[in-house]
């Protein structure tokens, strides 16, 4: 299903627009004044409040990114957006520490705890063990984790709350769209799509499992190729994997690898096939983006901060975000997709919301 049958390329103009959007989205707020964190291998941003209209308790909230960093255009960035919103609307004081390696997780979390932050949020499943360790050492500090469950933490600290998403629902809708396009192509298409995951961890596999199930529901003959880059930062690795998948006939490449996955989308661009973004709506990258499987990390972070501020924070529990409560779904569908297909996809998303499509797979076989 080569995109040359779908649309003309707009070339350099779209690239300039996309870069402008990225700069506007990732460079604002306190993050534009990053500074070294004396004795700590991470970096910090956003050390003051940004709003003055809020009347709530002036709590201090720290955010620790995983190695993807704030400019991953994905879930780390979205977590930062949630913190910025809390600074503006709730009047909290926020600080961000970025991690350049896994070894930074415990030091970064500990730095904020020692500075008496009221709530510390770790971003990413890979930080699970670090959060478990530090939360036990600082029982009077509230901790939360994006893509972490209380059940994931070995010692299940009572001062921790998980921020979880049903990524499989978002993946299912995106896969259903890809499957419908493959089915429409009939004998012209190769009936092959693919995904490029970062590491084989639950949040990644949830997306891929849903994507596969949705595609096969729309087109039972479709072949889905899956591979992992073992990185969330190395764009060259993801691009190489995607190019190999496209050489095997993939007409749609779904990236589930954060910043690394931008390389997979670049491969789709270079070979005139569709790309599907992840976590955030990545349609701004260019006209080759079919849609994005999203999860509203910003909403999860904001809601958790609000709970810590108003006293409703409950340690030892998880909060779940899905299509039904507006925490998951897909982003903008490319305008070149036929209206008949778009309406079918929207119907499927509504069916998931209503519970008419239950038990979407979340495990990659």
Beta strands, then each sheet from edge to edge (+ up, - down):
strand 1: 35-37
strand 2: 40-45
strand 3: 60-64
strand 4: 93-98
strand 5: 119-123
strand 6: 142-146
strand 7: 160-165
strand 8: 192-197
strand 9: 223-228
strand 10: 252-256
strand 11: 274-279
strand 12: 289-295
strand 13: 317-321
strand 14: 328-330
sheet 1: 1+ 2- 4+ 3+ 5+ 6+ 7+ 13+
sheet 2: 9+ 8+ 10+ 11+ 12+ 14-
end
